[in-house]
Amino acid sequence: MKKRALISVSDKTGVLEFAKGLAAHGYEIVSTGGTLAHLKSVGAINISDVTGFAEIMDGRLKTLHPAIHGGLLAVRDNPAHMETLAAHGINTIDIVAVNLYPFKSTVSKPDVSEEEAIENIDIGGPSMIRSAAKNMASVAVVVDPSDYEKVLAELAAGEISRETKKALAAKAFRHTAAYDALIAAHFTALNESEVYPEKLTLTYELQQPLRYGENPHQGAALYAEPLGFAGSIVAAEKLHGKELSYCNLADADAALACVREFSMPAAVAVKHQNPCGVGIGETIADAYARAFEADPVSIFGGIIALNREVCAATAAKMCETFLEVIIAPSYSDDALALLMKKKNLRLLAHQHREQKSGGDTFSRSRLQKRFSAVSGGLLIQEADTAGFDDANLTFPTKRKPTEAELKTARFAWTCVKHIKSNGILLARDDMTVGIGPGQTNRVGAAKIAIGDAGERARGAVLASDAFFPMPDTVELAASAGIEVIIQPGGSLKDADSIAACDAHGIAMIFTGMRHFKH
């Protein structure tokens, strides 16, 4: 039997050179549609000449035929299989180069119709790929143009090795699995009743290996969602500096999540996925100055996220401190010139979009779902996109907050959502002044936040991510001179906390909503 290669690709990168190389090694090229026209110069023949059957239904049916799949699936050292091929005049197919209809790019379009999505579901392509991959002992299946050169090099040396065929087959199965996962995810999302379907099919694409994980002895890599959103940390453009580490990426993601909450100029400093300083202002320079002043010790070696262009004044201030990463929508030329003098500082540009509580800003991305790996499984939940405007505010104490205090309470409540539980946060003067994150009891978190704030605690607003189980946190706050407390409420001992606030002249706000973050 003559050597035969079947080539039918959506991505035509390098395919003509690949076909020329195969033809030079004596392969007859069989092709379809647009690929056939692309390969006419190498004498490619129409698949219809192999099947004896014309393409029908606008090309929906052209490759699902025994003359194709028999040539792919026949086990070469099985006499019965080979006798069957001979009886039916079927030639073996030894190399398959196929990649699929562009479903991903089609459904990435903002107003894609259901009909257009359906027409870009490939049927014949995955079938040929799977048939070829199943018969990996005899057939080389190539789904990635980057593998063309390797295949041709091995042919030039004699033949494609068994190891290479197995590796190509594994990649082919990943290719079709990811393709089907995208299709499943798209049509599941269209059915609003299937919030948590009986099967969860996820696919991600390798962006880059990382030097290591949280610690040097742990391997790590960064994968991206195929249909991720432009404002994500994965989509950010690195303008300068060393490669990002696992911890850099995790911290930058946490910083972005927090800074997205604000419509006015805001700056967030993060260490170990907890904000250590948050500031807002009329300008981004003001906001950064407050974020720095919030905790000038912890910001050292931190990650900074901003929601406005970095100006020269802000850059000059940043240059005074060792920072690992700065992420902002853009940088002025003068700011870039200053910051790029720091060789190792990573500078990232991201597409800033304010988080819309309860809205659909990121409805096309998995930002609306949060995944956490546990031993043997995966936890999934809706993202905590609720904000201050979604809270059901009540004012149970005798003293009510002033308008200025309510504004600060809003800021504090927005920030406390982004620190690990149990979490207490103090704010005043448009910035955080004390943060107690990730403690095993609430009063312990309050002690840390108040200790960090020092004299700045006097007159501040205290925000708690969850209710007070005891009035001890109120007593601690009163001793520090805190004047307003904002917390969810809902404890069996709310009355005790209210009474303690009344005894000390503290205004308390209940939100009716907690913000646990583990």
Buried (B, 14 or more C-beta within 10 A) or exposed (E): EEBBBBBBBBEBEBBBBBBBBBBEBEBBBBBBBEBBEBBEEBEBBBBBEBBEEEBEEEEEBBBBBEBBBBBBBBEBEEEEBBEBBEEEEBBBBBBBBBBBBEBBEBBEEEEBEEEEBEBBBBBBBBBBBBBBBBBBEBBBBBBBBEBBEBBBEBBEEEEBEEEBBEBBBEBBBEBBEBBBBBBBBBBBBEEEEEEEEEEBBBBBEEEEEBEBBEEEEEEBEBEBBBBBBEBBBBBBEBBBBBEBBBBBBBBBBBBBBBBBBBEBBBBBBBBBBBBBBBBBBEBBBBBBBBBBBBBEEBBBEBBBBBBBBBBBBBBBBBBEBEBBBBBBBBBBEBBBEBBBEBEEBBBBBBEBBBBEBEEEBBEBBBBBBEEEEEEEEEEBEEBBBBBBEEBEBEEBBEBEBEEEBBEBBBBBBBBBBBBBBBBBBBBBBBBBBBBBBBBEEBBBBBBBBBEBBEEBBEBBBBBBBBBBBBBBBBBBBBEBBBBBBBBBBBBEBBEBBBBBBBEBEBBBBBBEBBBEBE
